[in-house]
Amino acid sequence: MNGLKIARGLGALAAVALAGCHSLDVVNPNAPSSNILTDPGVLAAVAGGTMRTWLNDYNTLEIAGVLDNNARSLSSSWNNGNMNTYQHIDISPSDTVTSGDKWTRPNGWFNDLASPQRTSVEHWWYGYYATISAANDALRAIRVDKVTLGSATATAAAEAVAQLIQGASFMMIANDYDQGYFLDETTTGDQLASLVRVNRKVLRDSAEAKLKKAAAVDPNPALPYYNLCALAFNAAKYDEAASACEKSLAADPNKADAWFFKGVSQKKLNNPAANDALNKYLQLDPTGIHSAEAKKLLGQ
């Protein structure tokens, strides 16, 4: 009898405990939501933040070579970060005669994610795809869900930034990797699992199309056209590069680097106007990163 009372008491206690648990069923305000980008402030932050994320990845890529070399010379003889893999040369340590211009590096860039050296290239892969994801979210909200930022001008500015960075991200993936995935604001969640890698030419062509779209929607298209210039220049399409740089300069005549790449492209095409462009670059940025090369091309 006492055992029965105890059992009944435990049952009542369990019922109370369960009732108490229900009282903790509250809505999590931080839970993921498909409606979050309907907030104009959030949408503006996501669109604008794509440029910051892209720049963080690009700047890391720019300094990586210097850091690799310095770190190897100081502490990395055991090949951490695959530094020896990339930085060693085919010269015996006892060879003090062979000129530096004869040195060769036996290993190319291991940009296949199946390679054991993939840890050296993963950072930019994840960084640029994170940037593409944010750009896609912003563009989907604006173009598909028809979210506005309070005015047509503000909405167009957010769209232009997101479109520019989407294209610039594909440009860098095509530049750094043999293959990659293409996905944009029209790609649905159900399609992600079935995406297949495409070659860098497809990615480069996709970048070109996205940057042209950015130039079309941006009221000041200097940056989209400048990136189109760089994309064409890296593909040795010098006529296209010069044309894109001219369009960039039409929007911003003080964009020094656009003058430089216009001049170099024209040099490749034996266009006598090249010297004017290179001199204009030196006028705008006399100590810039390309100043030594510009002076060399001008015979100075």
PAKOLTI-604158 format. One record per residue (C-alpha): x, y, z. Coordinates in steps of 0.2 Angstrom, whole numbers, plus 5000, padded with zeros to 4 digits. Layout:
BEGIN
XYZ/...
***
This chain:
BEGIN
500050005000/501450125005/502350074989/500750114979/500650284987/502550314983/502250264965/500750384964/501750524971/503150494959/501950504945/501150664951/502950734953/503350684935/501750774929/502250934938/504050924931/503350904913/502151044916/503651144922/504651104906/503251174895/503451344904/505151344896/504551334878/504951514873/505351584856/507251604853/507451774845/509151724838/508451574829/508851574810/507451654800/507051664782/506251824785/507751914793/508252004777/506552084776/507352204789/508052354778/509452384791/509952204791/509952194772/510952344770/512252274783/512352104774/512552184756/513852314763/514752184773/515152074757/516452204752/517252194769/517352004769/518052004751/519352134755/519852034770/520151874759/521051974745/522252064757/522651894766/523051824748/524151984744/525251964759/525351774760/526851754749/527851874760/527351794776/527751624770/529451674765/529851764781/529151624792/530151494783/531751584784/531451604803/530551454810/529751344797/531051214791/529851074796/528651134783/527151194793/525951274782/526751184767/527951324766/529451214761/528351134748/528051304739/529551404743/531051284742/532151294726/533051164716/534751234721/535951144733/536351234749/538151224745/537851304728/538451484730/538751524712/537151494702/536251664699/534551694707/533751714690/534151534686/533351464702/531751364699/530451304711/529951124707/528251134714/526851234706/525251294716/524351144723/522551214721/521651054720/520651024736/521050844735/522850874737/523750844754/524351034752/522551094752/522751174769/523751304761/522351354749/520751324760/520651494768/520251584752/519051454746/517951464761/518251654762/517651684745/516251564745/515651644762/515651804753/514651734738/513351664750/513151834758/513051924741/511751794735/510651814751/510652004748/510251994729/508951864732/508051974745/508052124733/507752034717/506651884722/505851944738/505652124732/506352194749/506752384748/507852484759/506652634760/507052714744/507552664726/509252744728/509752654744/509052484737/510052514720/511652544730/511452384740/511052284725/512552364715/513852324729/513152144731/513252114713/515052184711/515652074725/514751924719/515651944702/517351984710/517251834721/517051714706/518451814698/519651764712/519051584713/519351564694/521051644697/521651544711/520851374708/520651244694/518851214698/517451274709/515651284711/514451404703/512951464713/512051634713/510451714720/509351594709/510151434717/508951354729/509351264745/508751104737/510051114723/511551144734/511850954737/511850914719/513051054713/514550994704/516251074701/516551164685/518251224677/518951394680/518451454662/516651434667/516951524683/517851664674/516451684661/515251684676/516251824684/516251924668/514351914666/514151964685/515352104684/514452174668/512752154677/513552254691/514152394679/512352404672/511552424689/512852534698/512652724695/514552744697/515252594688/517052634690/517452474701/516452344691/517352404675/519052404683/518752224689/518252184671/519852264665/520852154678/519951994673/520252024654/522052074657/522451914667/521651814652/522851914640/521351984632/522152154631/520952244619/519452204631/520552254646/520952424638/519152454634/518552404651/519852524659/519252664648/517452634654/518052634672/519052794669/517452874661/516652854678/518152894689/519552984679/520652984695/520752794697/522652774695/522752584693/521452594679/522652714670/524052594673/523152434666/522452534652/524252584647/525052414649/523652334639/523952464625/525752424626/525352244622/524352304607/525752424601/524552564603/525552734604/524252804616/524952684630/526252814635/524952944639/524052824650/525652774659/526152954662/524452984669/524652844681/526252914687/525453084689/524153024700/525152894710/527052934708/527552814721/526152684718/526352494718/526552494699/527652654698/529252554695/528552454681/527652604673/529352694672/530252544665/528952534651/529152724648/531052694647/531352814662/
***
